[in-house]
Amino acid sequence: MYCRKLMLTLEQGRNDMRKIELLAPAGSMESLQAAVQSGADAVYMGGNKFSARAYASNFDNEKMAEAVRYCHIYGVKVHVTINTLLKDSEIGEAVDYAKFLHGIGVDALIIQDTGLAKRLKEELGDFELHASTQMTVHNAEGALFLKDLGFKRIVLSRELSLKEIKEVSQSLASHGLETEMFIHGALCICYSGQCLMSSMIGGRSGNRGRCAQTCRLPYTLTEDSSGDERQGYLLSPKDICTLDVLREIYDTGVASLKIEGRMKRPEYVAGVVGAYRKALDSLYKGNADFGLEKEQERVLQLFNRGGASKAYMFGNVGRDMMAYSNPKNTGLELGRADAALQVRLMRGLSVKDGLSFGEEGFSVSKIIMDGQEVQQADKGDLVKIFPQRYRKGDVLYKTSDSSLLEELEEVCSQPYLRKIDVPVEVAFRVSKPVEVAFTYKGTRREIQGPLVQEALKKPLAQEKFIENMTKTQNTPFNFIVSVVSFEDGFIPVSSINEIRRDILSQIDMLENVSDMRTAKPTVETAWASSGDRAYSLPGRTMAVVSTMNQFRAATELGISDIAVDLFNMKSDLDIDEAINLRGECTEIYLRIPNIIKEEFEAVCSFIDANLAKVEGLLTGNLGIMNRYRGKTSLIGDYKLNIFNREALDFYNSRLDLSCLSVELNRGEIKDMIRKRRAQVLVYGKTELMVSEYCMTGSLFGNKSKDSACSRPCLRSGYTLKDRKGVDFNVETDRYCRSHIYNSVPINLIPNLEDLGRIGAKHFRLDFIDESYGETKNILESFAEGRFEGSFENYTRGHYKRGVE
């Protein structure tokens, strides 16, 4: 029944509304087939390397080519992820892999690494590139900064509101750029591409596809002034579900709707894609009734973490978007056990369904209703459920629906459930070869079969001929046979089968020809040097300060370049006071946030008002870089994730200086900075996460969709403690974003001599919560080139070990 309904939904015509791409995850061939059969317009998938889901099944080269052929038969596009940061030793291999993907007809690549994008622009200029959400593009100016790299589509950060998505999408459309957004699935608590928590804590880099999902672990947040605590899965958001707001999403002008889930099973993919296909087709036909309530329950039954959210699409809803009590699949509430261990069902239940209560789970083996054993019960029924592991008062949750899974397994088990009609014309005349013509995707081909013999006994029936010609069950095709003429004659059934196979073979050849591409000649791209700019490079040392005491310590020690962070909620820095206090040789830079959304123009107004007073800007925000290129000195933040020489060359052609990724080890830094200018972070607590969600406001300020935040960040500091007792600083900026810093600072002062030997000339020191004395002590140690005392409260970060 489900398959017939699905077929009707997929085959029904749509009106002339603008079509929007439904993009589905494919972590395996089974999931890919489930996505295609359920109505996806495109799929995204990863190869064996360079994918941000390194632990998904992914596709080897043979499977990748097979997947492309399969998808293209159905008119489904294939987007392949090469969305990790690449080491210098990997760039060449990644380019070769991209050339292979280009050759087999992959429609687009999803890229994070600017170095790879630069090489692909030079060597495969006609390959469509999509900027991964890992590139943290969240304003139109940021997208335009990347346009020179050849990107056609920008996968927007999940933190944008629908209003912002609409503004960005409409702005970029005039520049020939598309936008893509996530509409369903898991939500990261940190801006994608900005998370270093897994990397710094366990050496598993999310930017390299090896995230350990530290956000799904339990934490304690403590108010420093009172000692008050909040415990739970404080960094674990609910998944996104937007079935009920697709009209509003459609109206933003976004080009593609992305479903997250490359690690999910095929049944999940089939169910979620099928639901959104129905919703979109209903939207196209102007029919609001597609069974929304039923479809929402189905997709949430497949997976949810305590419900679902709309992410930030309708604003920041604080605690309402979080799954504080359970980071895993919670299922849907079924009912509460009474004193007799009976449960009044809130939804249907069947034997073999999965249930949970508390931390325990079980499969239903028996249902008793009115003293009788039944196989299933409906909403409102009062039942006893076995095995009776639960107790009075326990709330039961339905974690899996056996009948739903059986329906979806039917889709997943039939890779050719959807059929493509192929018109076939036949002329069957005695003493002449069988003449067959077919038309496939606008191409007409003619073939000849064996000679039709006179019938010595019973002639071949026309119905028998058509029956054997249309035996295409294990293919995507449905032959629609029309007979031009059919005389009484005979050929063996095996010959009919051979004609059918010949048609299928020629269709396969047509598909292969359409997929094959040859790389175009190298695109001449000028990556102009910024060395002839009017602005001077920073000196050897840049100190980034957050307080006036830190600023005083830096000026007293004669630091040549100081970047002031005026955007921390508790910052007491004043730009005019800082300029008056600076030394004769000190240059002041403004540290501009890496994340700037709706306040972009306000931040630019602040910059414009102070630009003449300062030497330049320090930022990782691509939009700010685009707006102020050529207007002042620009220094790139380490959150630009510069991981290879190609990326460094790209940024050096646009910025005056950039800080290298803090995930690089000594050898990688050495290779990067040979004959290239670059800054190295030698001291400071690295920013592990930056989040649109504010923990302190949600947990201590009652921030929710119905309640404004009471701004507890103004009354106290806050500390986040993990399950091992490690403390992390939590800071809030002026736009209510949360910043989590590492528990201990990177300290490479003992390695300064070694850094000098490998060619480092520009150094950066960050001060977050250090006092005047602590700041001065670190800067004195740096000036002397040695660090004395205990190293217990410091780390060398990745300087020695690096990341996988």
Residue pairs with C-beta under 8 A, 6 or more apart in sequence:
1 407
2 407
2 408
2 410
2 411
3 410
3 411
3 414
3 417
6 37
6 38
6 39
6 274
6 411
6 417
7 417
7 418
9 39
9 274
9 277
9 278
9 281
10 39
10 277
10 418
12 281
12 285
14 281
14 284
14 285
15 284
15 285
15 286
17 283
17 284
19 41
19 284
20 250
20 254
20 255
20 256
20 257
20 280
21 41
21 42
21 77
21 180
21 255
21 256
21 257
22 39
22 40
22 41
22 42
22 256
22 257
22 259
22 273
22 276
22 277
22 280
23 40
23 41
23 42
23 43
23 44
23 79
23 180
23 256
23 257
23 258
23 259
24 35
24 38
24 40
24 42
24 43
24 44
24 259
24 269
24 272
24 273
25 31
25 35
25 43
25 44
25 45
25 185
25 259
25 260
25 261
25 262
25 264
25 269
26 32
26 35
26 43
26 44
26 45
26 67
26 262
26 269
27 45
27 46
27 53
27 56
27 57
27 58
27 261
27 262
27 263
27 264
28 56
28 57
28 58
28 266
29 59
29 63
29 66
29 67
30 266
30 412
31 262
31 264
31 265
31 266
31 269
32 43
32 45
32 67
32 70
32 71
33 70
33 266
33 412
33 415
34 266
34 267
34 269
34 270
34 273
34 408
34 411
34 412
35 43
35 76
35 269
35 270
35 273
36 43
36 70
36 71
36 74
36 76
36 418
37 270
37 411
37 412
37 414
37 415
37 417
37 418
38 269
38 270
38 271
38 273
38 274
38 277
38 411
39 273
39 274
39 277
39 281
40 76
40 273
40 277
41 76
41 77
42 76
42 77
42 78
42 79
42 107
42 256
43 67
43 71
43 76
43 77
43 78
43 79
44 78
44 79
44 80
44 81
44 110
44 258
44 262
45 58
45 59
45 64
45 67
45 78
45 79
45 80
45 81
45 262
46 52
46 53
46 56
46 58
46 59
46 80
46 81
46 262
47 58
47 59
47 60
47 61
47 64
47 80
47 82
47 97
47 101
48 58
48 59
48 60
49 90
49 93
49 94
49 97
50 81
50 82
50 83
50 84
50 86
50 90
50 94
50 97
50 209
51 58
51 81
51 82
51 83
51 84
51 209
52 81
52 83
52 84
52 112
52 132
52 134
52 206
52 209
53 81
53 209
53 262
53 263
54 84
54 208
54 209
54 210
55 210
55 263
56 262
56 263
59 67
61 100
64 80
64 101
64 104
64 106
65 104
67 78
68 78
68 104
68 105
68 106
68 515
69 508
69 511
69 512
69 515
70 415
70 476
71 77
71 78
72 78
72 105
72 511
72 514
72 515
73 420
73 476
73 511
74 418
74 420
74 476
77 107
77 108
78 105
78 106
78 107
78 108
79 106
79 107
79 108
79 109
79 110
79 130
80 101
80 106
80 108
80 109
80 110
81 109
81 110
81 132
82 94
82 97
82 98
82 109
82 110
82 111
82 112
82 113
82 116
83 110
83 111
83 112
83 132
83 134
83 209
84 112
84 113
84 207
84 208
84 209
85 112
85 113
85 205
85 207
85 208
85 641
85 643
85 644
85 661
85 663
86 94
86 113
86 115
86 116
86 643
86 644
87 643
87 644
87 668
88 644
88 645
88 668
88 671
88 672
90 644
91 115
91 116
91 119
91 644
91 646
94 113
94 116
95 116
95 119
95 120
95 123
98 109
98 116
98 120
98 124
98 127
99 123
99 124
99 519
101 109
102 124
102 127
102 517
102 519
103 516
103 517
103 518
103 519
104 515
104 516
105 514
105 515
105 516
105 517
107 128
108 127
108 128
108 129
108 130
108 152
108 153
109 120
109 127
109 128
109 129
109 130
110 130
110 132
110 155
111 117
111 120
111 129
111 130
111 131
111 132
111 135
111 151
112 132
112 134
112 135
112 193
112 207
112 641
113 641
113 643
113 644
113 647
114 135
114 146
114 149
114 642
114 646
114 647
114 650
114 651
115 643
115 644
115 645
115 646
115 647
115 648
115 649
115 650
116 646
117 129
117 131
117 146
117 149
117 150
117 151
117 650
118 149
118 525
118 527
118 646
118 647
118 649
118 650
119 646
120 127
120 129
120 150
121 129
121 149
121 150
121 523
121 525
122 522
122 523
122 525
123 519
123 522
123 523
124 519
124 520
125 150
125 520
125 522
125 523
126 517
126 520
128 152
128 153
129 149
129 150
129 151
129 152
129 153
130 151
130 152
130 153
130 154
130 155
130 180
131 137
131 143
131 146
131 151
131 153
131 154
131 155
132 155
132 192
132 193
133 155
133 156
133 157
133 158
133 182
133 192
133 193
134 192
134 193
134 207
135 146
135 154
135 155
135 193
135 622
136 142
136 157
136 191
136 192
136 193
136 194
136 594
136 595
136 622
136 639
137 143
137 146
137 154
137 155
137 156
137 157
137 622
138 156
138 157
138 159
138 160
138 164
138 191
138 595
138 596
138 597
139 164
139 168
139 596
139 597
139 600
139 621
139 623
140 167
140 168
140 171
140 172
140 623
141 600
141 622
141 623
141 624
141 626
141 627
142 621
142 622
142 623
142 626
143 151
143 154
143 168
143 172
143 177
143 179
143 622
144 172
144 175
144 177
144 626
145 622
145 623
145 625
145 626
145 654
146 154
146 622
147 175
147 177
148 525
149 650
151 177
152 176
152 177
152 178
153 177
153 178
153 179
153 180
153 255
153 256
154 168
154 172
154 177
154 178
154 179
154 180
155 179
155 180
155 181
155 258
156 165
156 168
156 179
156 180
156 181
156 254
157 191
157 192
158 181
158 182
158 187
158 188
158 192
158 240
158 311
158 312
159 191
159 311
159 312
159 595
159 597
159 692
160 168
160 181
160 312
160 313
160 597
161 312
161 313
161 314
161 315
161 598
162 245
162 248
162 249
162 252
162 313
162 314
164 597
164 598
165 179
165 181
165 249
165 252
165 254
165 313
166 251
166 252
166 253
168 179
169 179
169 252
169 253
169 254
169 255
170 253
172 178
172 179
173 253
178 255
178 256
179 253
179 254
179 255
179 256
180 254
180 255
180 256
180 257
180 258
181 249
181 252
181 254
181 256
181 257
181 258
182 240
182 258
182 259
182 260
182 311
183 240
183 242
183 246
183 249
183 257
183 258
183 259
183 276
184 239
184 240
184 241
184 242
184 243
184 259
184 260
184 261
184 272
184 276
184 299
185 239
185 240
185 259
185 260
185 261
185 264
185 272
186 239
186 240
186 260
186 261
187 237
187 238
187 239
187 240
187 309
187 311
187 321
188 195
188 215
188 237
189 215
189 235
189 236
189 237
189 689
189 691
189 693
190 197
190 215
190 688
190 689
190 690
190 691
191 595
191 690
191 691
191 692
193 207
193 639
193 641
194 594
194 595
194 639
194 687
194 689
194 690
195 206
195 207
195 211
195 688
195 689
196 205
196 206
196 207
196 662
196 663
196 686
196 687
196 688
196 689
196 742
197 206
197 214
197 215
197 688
197 689
197 740
198 204
198 205
198 206
198 210
198 211
198 212
198 213
198 214
199 205
199 206
199 207
199 663
199 798
199 803
200 686
200 688
200 742
200 797
200 798
201 212
201 214
201 688
201 722
202 212
202 214
203 798
203 801
203 803
203 804
204 210
204 211
204 212
204 803
204 804
205 211
205 663
205 803
205 804
207 641
207 643
207 661
207 663
208 663
208 803
208 804
210 803
210 804
214 235
214 722
215 235
215 236
215 689
216 233
216 235
216 236
216 327
216 328
217 233
217 235
217 327
217 722
217 723
218 231
218 232
218 233
218 234
218 722
218 723
219 231
219 232
219 233
219 234
219 235
219 720
219 721
219 722
219 723
220 229
220 230
220 231
220 234
220 720
220 721
221 229
221 230
221 231
221 234
221 695
221 696
221 699
221 700
221 718
221 719
221 720
221 721
221 730
222 228
222 229
222 718
222 719
222 720
222 721
223 229
223 700
223 712
223 716
223 718
224 716
224 717
224 718
224 719
225 715
225 716
225 717
226 716
228 700
230 699
230 700
232 324
232 325
233 322
233 323
233 324
233 325
233 326
233 327
234 322
234 324
234 695
234 699
234 720
235 689
235 695
236 305
236 322
236 323
236 324
236 327
237 305
237 309
237 311
237 321
237 322
237 323
237 693
238 304
238 305
238 306
238 307
238 308
238 309
238 321
238 322
238 323
239 260
239 303
239 304
239 305
239 308
239 309
240 260
240 308
240 309
240 310
240 311
241 296
241 299
241 300
241 304
241 308
241 309
241 310
242 249
242 310
242 313
243 275
243 276
243 279
243 292
243 295
243 296
243 299
244 292
244 296
245 310
245 313
246 257
246 276
246 279
246 280
246 283
247 283
248 313
249 257
249 313
250 283
257 276
257 280
259 269
259 272
259 273
259 276
261 268
261 269
261 272
264 303
266 408
266 412
267 302
267 405
267 408
267 409
267 412
268 302
268 303
270 408
270 411
270 412
271 298
271 299
271 302
271 404
271 408
272 299
272 302
274 411
275 295
275 296
275 298
275 299
278 290
278 291
278 295
279 290
279 292
279 295
281 290
282 288
282 289
282 290
297 332
297 347
298 404
300 307
300 308
300 332
301 331
301 332
301 398
301 400
301 401
301 404
302 404
303 329
304 329
304 330
304 331
304 332
305 323
305 326
305 327
305 328
305 329
305 330
306 323
306 324
306 325
306 326
306 330
307 323
309 317
309 320
309 321
310 317
311 321
312 321
312 692
315 705
316 692
316 693
316 694
316 703
316 736
317 704
317 705
318 693
318 694
318 697
318 698
318 703
318 704
318 705
318 707
318 709
319 698
319 699
319 702
319 703
319 704
320 704
320 705
321 693
322 693
322 698
323 330
329 399
330 356
330 397
330 399
331 354
331 355
331 356
331 397
331 398
331 399
331 400
332 346
332 347
332 397
332 398
333 346
333 395
333 396
333 397
333 398
334 343
334 345
334 346
334 347
334 349
334 355
334 396
334 397
334 398
335 343
335 344
335 345
335 346
335 395
335 396
336 343
336 344
336 393
336 394
336 395
336 396
337 343
337 390
337 391
337 392
337 393
337 394
337 395
337 396
338 344
338 392
339 392
340 384
341 384
341 388
341 390
341 391
341 392
342 382
342 383
342 384
343 382
343 383
343 384
343 385
343 396
344 380
344 381
344 382
345 377
345 378
345 379
345 380
345 381
345 382
345 383
346 379
347 379
347 398
348 376
348 377
348 378
348 379
349 364
349 367
349 376
349 377
349 381
349 383
349 385
349 398
350 364
350 367
350 375
350 376
350 377
350 401
350 402
350 403
351 364
351 365
351 366
351 367
351 375
351 376
351 402
352 363
352 364
352 402
353 363
353 364
353 398
353 400
353 401
353 402
354 361
354 362
354 363
354 364
354 398
354 399
354 400
354 402
355 361
355 362
355 363
355 364
355 385
355 396
355 397
355 398
355 399
356 362
356 396
356 397
356 399
357 389
357 390
357 394
357 395
357 396
357 397
358 394
360 389
361 399
362 387
362 389
364 385
364 386
365 386
365 387
366 373
366 385
366 386
367 373
367 374
367 375
367 376
367 377
367 383
367 384
367 385
367 386
368 374
368 383
368 384
368 386
369 377
369 381
369 382
369 383
369 384
374 383
376 403
377 383
385 396
390 396
411 417
416 473
416 474
416 475
416 476
418 476
419 472
419 476
419 477
419 478
420 476
420 477
420 478
421 477
421 478
421 480
422 438
422 439
422 440
422 477
422 478
422 479
422 480
422 503
422 507
423 438
423 439
423 480
423 482
424 436
424 437
424 438
424 469
424 479
424 480
424 481
424 482
424 503
425 436
425 437
425 438
425 481
425 482
425 483
425 484
426 434
426 435
426 436
426 465
426 469
426 481
426 482
426 483
426 484
426 486
427 434
427 435
427 436
427 483
427 484
427 485
428 434
428 452
428 460
428 462
428 465
428 483
428 485
428 486
428 487
428 489
429 435
429 452
429 485
429 487
429 489
430 452
430 453
430 454
430 487
430 488
430 489
431 451
431 452
431 453
431 454
432 451
432 452
433 448
433 449
433 450
433 451
433 452
434 448
434 449
434 450
434 452
434 491
434 495
434 499
435 446
435 448
435 449
435 484
436 446
436 447
436 448
436 449
436 499
436 503
437 444
437 445
437 446
437 447
438 444
438 445
438 447
438 479
438 503
438 506
438 507
439 445
440 507
440 510
441 510
441 514
443 510
445 506
445 510
447 499
447 502
447 503
447 506
449 491
449 495
449 496
449 498
449 499
449 502
450 491
450 495
450 498
451 491
452 487
452 489
452 490
452 491
453 489
453 490
453 491
454 489
454 490
455 488
455 489
455 490
456 490
459 488
459 489
459 490
460 489
460 490
460 491
462 483
462 486
464 493
465 486
465 496
466 481
466 483
468 493
468 496
468 497
468 500
469 479
469 481
469 496
469 499
469 500
470 478
470 479
470 481
471 497
471 500
472 478
472 479
472 500
472 504
475 504
477 504
477 507
479 500
479 503
527 649
527 650
527 653
528 653
529 652
529 653
530 652
530 653
530 654
530 655
530 656
533 630
533 633
533 656
535 615
535 616
535 632
535 633
535 656
536 615
536 633
537 633
537 656
537 657
537 677
537 762
538 560
538 561
538 587
538 589
538 615
538 633
538 635
538 656
538 657
538 679
538 762
539 560
539 561
539 587
540 560
540 761
540 762
540 763
541 559
541 560
541 561
541 762
541 763
541 764
541 765
541 782
542 559
542 560
542 561
542 562
542 563
542 589
542 618
542 635
542 679
542 762
542 763
542 764
542 765
543 550
543 554
543 559
543 561
543 562
543 563
543 764
543 765
543 766
543 767
543 779
544 562
544 563
544 565
544 591
544 618
544 684
544 764
544 765
544 766
544 767
545 551
545 554
545 562
545 563
545 564
545 565
545 573
545 767
545 775
546 565
546 568
546 571
546 573
546 767
546 768
546 769
547 571
547 572
547 573
547 767
548 572
548 573
548 574
548 577
548 578
549 771
549 772
549 775
550 767
550 770
550 772
550 775
551 562
551 564
551 573
551 578
551 581
552 581
552 772
553 772
553 775
553 776
553 779
554 562
554 775
554 779
555 562
555 581
555 582
555 583
555 586
556 776
557 776
557 779
557 780
557 783
558 583
558 585
558 586
559 586
559 779
560 585
560 586
560 587
561 586
561 587
561 589
561 615
562 578
562 582
562 586
562 587
562 588
562 589
563 588
563 589
563 590
563 591
563 618
563 635
564 573
564 575
564 578
564 588
564 589
564 590
564 591
565 571
565 573
565 591
566 573
566 575
566 590
566 591
567 591
567 592
567 593
567 733
567 734
567 735
568 731
568 732
568 733
568 734
569 713
569 714
569 731
569 732
569 733
569 734
570 713
570 714
570 717
570 731
570 732
575 588
575 590
575 610
575 613
575 614
576 613
578 588
579 588
579 613
579 614
582 588
587 614
587 615
587 616
588 613
588 614
588 615
589 614
589 615
589 616
589 617
589 618
589 633
589 635
590 607
590 610
590 614
590 616
590 617
590 618
591 617
591 618
591 619
592 603
592 607
592 617
592 618
592 619
592 621
592 624
593 603
593 619
593 621
593 733
593 735
593 737
594 619
594 620
594 621
594 637
594 639
594 690
595 621
595 690
595 692
595 735
595 737
596 603
596 621
596 623
596 624
597 735
599 735
600 623
603 624
604 624
604 627
607 617
607 624
607 628
611 631
611 632
614 632
615 632
615 633
616 632
616 633
616 634
616 635
616 656
617 624
617 628
617 632
617 633
617 634
617 635
618 635
618 637
619 625
619 634
619 635
619 636
619 637
620 636
620 637
620 638
620 639
620 640
625 634
625 636
625 654
625 655
628 634
629 654
633 656
634 654
634 655
634 656
635 655
635 656
635 657
635 658
635 659
635 679
636 642
636 651
636 655
636 657
636 658
636 659
637 658
637 659
638 659
638 660
638 661
638 662
638 681
638 686
638 764
639 687
640 651
640 658
640 659
640 661
641 647
641 661
641 663
642 648
642 651
642 658
642 659
642 660
642 661
642 672
642 678
643 661
643 663
643 664
644 672
645 671
645 672
645 676
648 658
648 660
648 672
648 676
648 678
649 676
651 658
652 658
652 676
652 677
657 677
657 678
657 679
657 762
658 678
658 679
659 678
659 679
659 680
659 681
659 764
660 669
660 672
660 673
660 678
660 679
660 680
660 681
662 681
662 686
662 746
662 797
662 798
663 798
663 802
663 803
664 672
664 798
664 802
665 798
665 799
665 800
665 801
665 802
666 751
666 754
666 758
666 799
666 800
667 802
668 802
669 680
669 755
669 758
669 760
669 799
670 758
670 759
672 678
673 680
673 758
673 759
673 760
673 761
674 759
677 761
677 762
678 760
678 762
679 762
679 763
679 764
680 748
680 755
680 760
680 762
680 763
680 764
681 746
681 748
681 763
681 764
681 765
681 766
682 746
682 747
682 748
682 749
682 751
682 752
682 755
682 763
682 764
682 765
682 782
683 745
683 746
683 747
683 748
683 749
683 765
683 766
683 778
683 782
684 745
684 746
684 764
684 765
684 766
684 767
684 768
685 729
685 741
685 742
685 743
685 744
685 745
685 746
685 766
685 768
685 769
686 741
686 742
686 746
686 797
687 739
687 740
687 741
688 728
688 740
688 741
688 742
689 738
689 739
689 740
690 737
690 738
690 739
690 740
691 737
691 738
691 739
691 740
692 737
693 738
694 701
694 703
694 709
694 713
694 732
694 736
694 737
694 738
695 718
695 720
695 730
695 738
696 712
696 713
696 718
696 730
696 732
696 738
697 703
697 709
697 710
697 711
697 712
697 713
697 732
697 736
698 704
698 709
700 710
700 712
700 718
701 709
701 710
701 711
701 712
701 713
702 709
702 710
703 709
709 736
712 718
713 732
717 730
717 769
718 730
719 727
719 728
719 729
719 730
720 727
720 728
720 729
720 730
720 740
721 727
721 728
722 728
726 743
727 743
728 740
728 741
728 742
728 743
729 740
729 741
729 743
729 768
729 769
730 738
730 739
730 740
730 741
731 738
731 739
731 741
731 768
731 769
732 738
732 739
733 739
741 768
741 769
742 795
744 793
744 794
744 795
745 766
745 793
745 794
745 795
746 794
746 795
746 796
746 797
746 799
747 778
747 787
747 791
747 794
747 795
747 796
748 755
748 796
748 797
748 799
749 778
749 781
749 782
749 785
749 786
749 787
750 786
750 787
750 791
751 796
751 799
752 763
752 782
752 785
752 786
753 785
755 763
763 782
765 778
765 779
765 782
767 775
767 778
770 778
781 787
781 788
